[in-house]
């Protein structure tokens, strides 16, 4: 590389390199202080964040609607833990009493807003008691099922077939004790994990007959198990990435280094940049999550790449005979310009992620860009100081030194004097050029094998550029031709690992009549009025005709059950009926006092995925607009959140 002449940037870089080389203690002290501060901030602030809500904006209407449904001072709904009871003797009184004991155990935890089971159905149809015979149990179920279509759908959901019963434990927001935190608070406890443990402990305290199989499952159970794999996966991912990167660096650099251990200098510099990056995450409030797991390998790879460029240039300058400080200043002057350009282009590329609709993707772009900037700054300062500090003067000098200046000048003068003689002998054979004089691009045999291979490859590419371009065009064209044949993931479950909890969830989805619930928020100044309830009733009747909706349950449904299908004409009677039904075990609708200006309609839907979810959301919104013309309505629920995440993430993948 040649110096293009004095410029303010190059001169400034040279001064920086010389300062770092001459004031090594100062550089080491500043770096050490920043490392301690960054580690302290990261240890106190950075955590592993879990949950699907991370992948939608906090300020988005989707998130606000979802949080309103889950809020414990509002509806306290949104999440369902299913307990699947499988037995050949489901309708025997002993089995129903076992289900009832499990139901009461879960209710006693005081963590669920409602717990609904087949035992509630049986007691509802038998005056509050469990019958003594199997025939009476079946009769009680039939009586409840024949009440109306909504009740029938509810019964089918807790009793999907003759050998399976489901206990549905519903919850919204839950205060998780600090004792649930793990790894000194780095992995905070989750409501799903906390309540899954509560259900499992309660189940263990109930004596279950040998012929009864009990399985705790549901989306919260699966997500808790899947998210629990993230921390070990992050550690494993970083360890594998570090091992691969270090191995490649070692193999490439061992031919250039006279002391093999010095390969740790660029690697160590990149690791310090990672520490600074963690401190930055703590300052701005970023946490690790499924997408952010990739930031460590990305930042590590880019940081080592930048350090290697300067390290290699320093070696070249030392082999030319420069003293350590001069070699460092020259290396920073020539390579620093390239590093700054690479830093700028890489940061801009990562900064493009800031336009993503997915918050963790934006965090990935900002964090990785900061890591690149930190790696560049440390390469130009810390690495320079380390190279000079551990310089043992072991480099073979292949270029002219300062002591050779006089001899070089004399040789040049002699060459001028003999120029006429050389011209007379111009027809004589010229001597073979040395390896260092070769300009063909193929390096001499004393160069490292990796560099000889790259030189040969470069020469081949330069000699046949048209062939290379044609091959690249063919590869791009082939990729474009098969693009539409690449399957696109449309379901959140497809992103998660194959674990036992996933098998349980898939079995639940194939067994339950309505494993998913979508919520319609209805808000009005006069929400609990006969007029609003009649409109909501018309909506429920219309939406239940949808192929994917099995039943609608709400305060409106509860009132119609208590009055034989009618909506009371008087407001006082309507409110009295709602308040009485709020205490029902079979169809709990929650307290009206917490939400006087709004109520929620729960839609029990089939096991649908992909574009079907979007179609159902659109159909529900259109039906609500037709019937609830003066009320504000919003569709939400876990299927809605998951669908929005998929629709936000897929454009990001396409852009990448």
N, C-alpha and C positions, 0 to 999 in steps of 0.2 A: 504494500500500500504506500502511496506517495502522498506527501503533504501538499495540499493544494494552495498553500500560502497562508499568510496571517489573516484571520478573521476574528471578530469579537467572540464568536461562539467557541472556536477552536482554542483561542488564547485563554478564554475563561476556563475551559475544560482542562487545559494544561496546568493552569495555576491550581485548580482544584486537585488534580492528581498529585502535583508536587507537594501541596499542603498536606494531603492525606499521608503521603509517604514520609514526610519530614516530621509530622506531629502525630505519630501513631498512638501515643498514650491518650492524647486528647480524643482522637477518633474512637478508641476502644472504650474510653470512659463514657462518652455520650451514647454510644451504641448500647453499653451495658445498662445505663440508667433507663433508656427507652425500653429495653427488653423487660426490665423489672416492672416498670409502670404498665406496659402492655399486658404482661402476664397477670398482674393484679386486677386490672380492669376486666380482662377476659374471664378470669376466675370468678369474679363477682357478678358479671352481667350476662355472659354468653351461656345459653342453654340449648337443649334439644327441644324443638317445638314439634308437637304432634297434632294431628287432626286435619280434616279436609277444609276447615274454614280458613286455613292459612293461604289457600290458593285462590281466594276471592278477596277483593278489596274490602277493607273494613267499612269504608264509606259507601259501598255499593248498596243499591236497594235490595239486591238478593241477600246480602249478609244481614242487613237491618231487619228484613222480614223474618229471616231464619232465627235471629237472636230474639225477636219478639215472641216467637212461638216457644222458644226454650226458656225464656226468663221465668224465674221462680216467683216473681211478683206479677206475672201475667198468666200464661197458660200452662207453663211447666210441662211441655210436651216435646216431641221431636225425636226421642231415642227409645228404642224398644229392645229389651233383652228377652229372648225367647228361651223357655225351658221346655224341651221336647220330651214327652213321656211316651214310651213305646212298650206295648205289652199285648199279649194275646187275650188278656182278660180285662179289657179297658173298662167295661161297664159293671164290673163287680163292685159292690159297695166298699170293699176293702181298698180297691184301687182309687175310687173317688175320695175316700177319706185320706188316703196318702196325698192325693193332689191337693186336698183342702189343707192339710198340714203344711205342705210346701207353700201354698198360697199365703197362709197366715204368717209363716216364717219370713217370707219376703216382705210382706206388709209391715211386719214388726221392725224391720230395719229402719223404717221412717225415712227412706231415701228415694222412694218411688212415689210419683203422684197418683198412680193407680196400678193395681194388679188384678188382672182378669183371667179366669181359668174355667175349665169345664165344671169344677165344683160349684162355682158361682151360678152357672146355668142350672145345674141339678137342684141346688137349694132354691133358686128363684122359681122353679117349676114344682117345688114340693113344700111350699110354705116355710122355707128357711131351714129345712132339715134335710139330711142325706137319708134316702130310703134304705130299707133293710134288705131289699131284694134287687136282683139285676133287672127284672121286668119293670119294677117301679122306677129304677134309674132311667131306663129308656123312655118310659112314659113321661117323666118329668122333662127330659130333654125335648121330646116331641111337643109338649105343651108350650114351652118357651119358643121353640122354632116356628110354631104356627102363628105367633103373634103378628108379625108383619115381615116384609122382605128385609128390612134393615136388621132386625133381630135375627132373622134366619141366617143372614150373611155373617153376623157376629158369631153365632153358634158354630157355623161351618169353619170359621177361622180358628176357633179354639178346639174344634173337633173335626179335623179335615178328613179322617177316615176311621174305620172301626178299630184300628189298632194304634192310633196316635192321638194324643191330646197335647195342647200347647198352653203354657202359662205365659201371658204377655205382661211383663213388668215395664211400665212406661216412666220415663224421667226426662227432665229438661236440663237445667243448670244444677250442678252439684258442687258444693264447697269441698275440695279435696284437702285432707289434712296434710300438713308439712311432713308428717312421718312417712308419707307415701313417696317422697322424693328419693332418688337414688343417685349414687356417684356424687355425693356432696352437693346435691341440688342441680347438677348438670342435666340430669334426666328427671324433670318434674313429674309428679304423679298426675294421672289423668282420671277424669270421671269414669270413663269406660273401664279402666283397669281397677279402680277402686270399687265400683259397683259389681264388676264381674267377680272380684274376690268376695264381696259381701254375699252374692248369690251362691257362690260355691260353698262358702262356710255355712250358710243357712241350710243348703242341701245336705251337707255332711251331718247336720244335727237331726235330720229326719230319718227315721227307720223306714227303709224302702223294701217292699217285698222282693224276693229273689227273681220273680218273673217280670219285674218292672225295670226298664232301662231309662235312666235320666241323663239328658245331655243339655248343657248350658251353651247356647249359641246365639246368633244374631249378629248384625253388622257391628255393634260396639265391641262385642267379644272378638270378632275377627280382626277389626282394625287395631284393637289394643295389642293383639298378638303380633300383627304385621308391623306396626310401628315400633314394637319392642325390639324388633330385629335391626332397627336402624343404627343404633349406637355400635353394636358389634360389627355391623356392615361397614360403618364409617371407618372404624379402626382397621378392619381388614383391608378395605379399599385403599386407605392411605399407606398401609404397610406394603401391600403388593406394588402400588405405584412407586413408592420409594425404592423398593428392592429392584424393580425393573429399571428405573431411571439411573440409580446408582451403578448397576451392573453395566449398562450401556456406556455411561460416562467413564467408568473404570476401564472398559475395554478400548474405548476410543482414545483416552488420554494417557494410558500407561506407556504408549510409544513416544509421547511427547515429554513426559515428566522424568526427571532423573531421580526423584524421590516419590515413589508411588503413593505414599500416604498423603501427599499434597493434593490429591484428588478431593480430599475432604474440605479444602478451602472454598471452592465454588459451591459445593453442596452445603457447607455450613452457612455460607452467606445467604443462600436461598432459604434455609430454615429460619434464619433470623428474620427474613422478610415475612415469612408465615406468621411469626410471633407478632410482628407489627400489625399484620392483617387482622389477627384475632383481637388485638387491642382496638383497632378501628371498628370492628363489629360490635364490641362492647360499648363504645362511645355512641354510636348511632342507633343502637338498639336492635341489631340484627341477631338472629339465632340460626342454628343449624336445623335443617329439615331435609326432606327427601331430595329436593333439587339442589340444595346448598351442599350436599355431601360431595359433589364434584368439584367444589371450589378449591379444596386442598391440593388434589393432584394437578389441577390446571395451574394454579399459582406456583406450585413446586417446579413443574416442568418448565414454565416460562422463566422463572427465576434462575434456575440452573443454566438455561440456555444463554441468558444475558451474561452471567458470570463467566461461563466458559469462553465466550468471545473475548472478553478482556484478559482473562488468564492466558489464553493462547497468544494474544498479541504481546503480552508482557514477556512471554518466553522468547518470542521472535526477537524482540528488542534486546533482551539480554544476550541472546546468541550472536547478535551483531556486535557485541562488545560494549554496550552502554552500561553504565553503573546503575545500581538498583533504582535510585531516586529518578535519574534521568529516564530510565526505561519505563518506570511507572508513569511519569509525566507524558512521555511520548505515546504510551499505550492509551492513556485516557484521552489525549488530544486526537488521535486518529480513530480509535474505536468508539469513544464516547459519543461522537456525532452520529454514528450508526445506531448505537444503543438508544439515543434519544429519539431518533426517527422511528425505530422499531417500537419503542415505548408508546409514542404518540399514535401510531397506526393501530397497535394492539389495543390500547385503551379506548380508542374511538370504536373499534370493532366490538369490544365488550360493552361499551357504552350504548350500543344500539339495542342491547337487551332492556334498557331503561324504558323503552316504549311498550314493553310487554304488558298484557293485561293481567298477568299472574305475578303477584307480589314476590314470591321467592325467586322467580326468574330475574326480576329487577334487582333484587338483592345480590344474586349471583353475579350479574354484570358489574355492579358497583364495587363489590368486594374483590372480585378478580382484577378489575382495573386498578384498584388501590394496591393490590399485591404486586402487580407489574411495576407500578411507579416506585414502590418501596424497594423492589428487587433492583431496579435500575440505579436508584440512589445509593444503595448499599454496595453495588458492584463498583461504582465510581469512587467510593470512599473506604468502606470497611475492607473489601477485597484487596484494594490497592495497599492498604496498611498491612494486611496479613501477608501479602506476597513479599513485601519488602522486609517485614519483620522476620519471616522464616526463610529468607534468601540466604543460602549457604554457599553462594558463589560456585555452584556446581555446573554451570552451563558451559558447553563447548562454544568457543567464539568462532563463528564461521565468517564473519564480516570484518571490516577494518576497524581497528581501535584508534583511540586518540594518539597512541604512540606511533601508529603507522602513517600519520599524516605526512611527515617529511618524505618518507620513502615513496608514498603515493605521488607526491608532487614531483619528485625526481623522475619517477617512472613516466609521468605524463610528459615531462620535458624531453626525455630521451625518445619517447614515441614521436614527438613532433620532429625531432632532428632526423629520425629515420624514415619520415613519411615519404621522402623522395625515393629512398631505396625500396620501400614497400611498393611504390607505384611501378617501379621497374620490374618488380617480380610479381606483378599482378596475375600473370598467367601461371604461376607456380601453384601447386596444390596447397590449399589452405589447411591448417591443422584442424583436427576434430574438436568440436566444442565440448566443453566439460558439462557435467550433469547440471551444474548450476546455471549454465548458459543456455540450456535447452529451453525452447519456447513452445514446444509441442504440447505441453500440458501434462506429459507423462513424467512423473517424478522419479528420482534415482532410487536405487535399491536400498540405500541407507535410510530412506524416509519410512515412517510407520506404514504398516500394511493397509490400514484403513484409508490413509490419505492417498496411497498409491491407487487403491481401488476407486476412490472418488475421482482422482485425476484421470484415470483411464475412462471412467464412465463419462466424465465431462467432455473428454476429447471425442468420444464416440457420438455424443449428442451434438457437439459443435460441428462434427463432420457430416452428420446426416440430419439436419434440422427438419427437412420436409417429411422424412419418414416419421420422426417423433410427433410432428404436428398431426399427421394423418392418423397415427395410432391414438392420439388423444381425442381427435374428433370422433373416431370409431367408438371409443370407450364412452364418451358423452352421449353419442347417439344411441348406443345400446342401452344405457341407463334410462334415457328418456323413453325408449320404446317399451320397456317393461315397467315403467313407473306406475301405470294404472293397475298392474297385476299385484302390486305390493299391498297386503291387507292393512287396513287402518284400524287401530284399536278404538272401539266405541264404548267400552264399558270399563268403569273404574276397577272392577275386580280383576281384569286382565293384567293390570299393572303390578299386582301383588304376588308374592311367592306361593308355591304349593305347599301348604302346611295343613295340619290336622283341622285347625279351626276353619280353614277354607272349605274343606270337605263337609264339615258340619253345616256351614252356611249354605252350601249348594244343596245339601239334602233338605234343609229347611225350606229353601226357595222352591224346590220341586214338590214339597209336601203341603205346605201351607196354602190356603186359598188366597190369602192376601198378605204376603210377607212384607209389602211396602205400604207406606202411608204418605199421602200427599195432603197438605193442609191449605185451605182457602181462608185467609183472613178477611173478615167482613167488618168494616168500621163505619159507624154512622152516629150522628148526634142523638138519634132515637133508635139505637140498636135493638133494645128489648121492647119492641112495640109490635102489636099484631100485624101492622102493615109490613114491617121489615121481615118478620118471621114468615109471612105468607110468600114474600118474594124468595126468601131463602129456601122455603119448602119447594117452590117451583123449580129452583135451581137443582136441588137434590134429586127431585124426580127426573129431571132432564139428564143430569150427569150420570145417574144410575143406568141409563140406557146405553151408555158408552161400553164398548166391548171390553175395555180394560178395567172398568170400575165395578167392583162387586157390591159396595155399599157405601152410604154416607152416614156419618154419625156426628151429631151436634146437639146443642141445646134445643134446636128445633125438633130434631128426631126424638129427643127425650120427652118433650112436651107432647108430641103426637102419640107416643106410646102410652102416656098417662091419661090421655083424653080420648082414646079410641080413634086417633087419626085426624082430629080437628085442631085448629089453632083457636084458642079462646078469643072472644071478641073484646073482652075487657083487659086493660093493661094490668090491673092489680092481680087478676086471676092468672094471667100469663106469668107474671113474675113469681107468684107463689108456687106455681107448678115448676118453674125452672129451679127455684131454691130447693124444693123437695127432691127433685131428680138429681141434684148435685151430689147427694149422698148415696146414690145407687152404686152397688158393687159391680153390677153387670154392664151398665153403660154410664160411666162417670163423665160428667161434662164440666167439672170444675166450678169454682165459686164465681158468681156474677159480681161480687163486690170488688174483685181485683181488676176486672175489665168491664166497667159499666157502659163503655161506649163501643165495645167491639166483642165479637165472639168468633170462634173458629169452627170450621166444618172439616172433619176428618174424612178423607176419601181412601177407603181400603181398596188397593189396586193389585192387579196380577203381578207376577214376576216378569217385568218388562225391562228391556235394556236398549241401549243405542238410540237410534232415531225415534223408536217408539215412545221413549220418555218425552222427547221434544214435542212429538205430535200430541201426546196427552196433555202436556202443559199448555200448548196453544189451544187445544179444544176446551180445556177447563176455563181458560181466560175468556174465550169467546162465549161460552155458555154463561159465565158470570156476567159478562157485559150485557147479554140479552135480558137477563132476569133481575139482576141487582143494579138497576140503572142509576139510582141516586146514591148508592153506597160505594165507598172505596174498597176495592178488593185486591188481593195479592195472593199469588200461588207460591208456596214454599214447601220445604221438607227436604229430607236427605236426598231423595232421588233428584230433586230440582237442583240442589247444591252440587251434587256429583256431575249432573249434566252440564251445568255452567262451567265447572272446572274443566271438563273434557273439551268444551267448545272454546275455552280460553287457551288451553295448553296446546291443542292441535295446531293452531296457526303458528305458535312459537316453534314447534317441531318442524313445520313446513319451511319456516324462514331459515332455520338452521341448516 
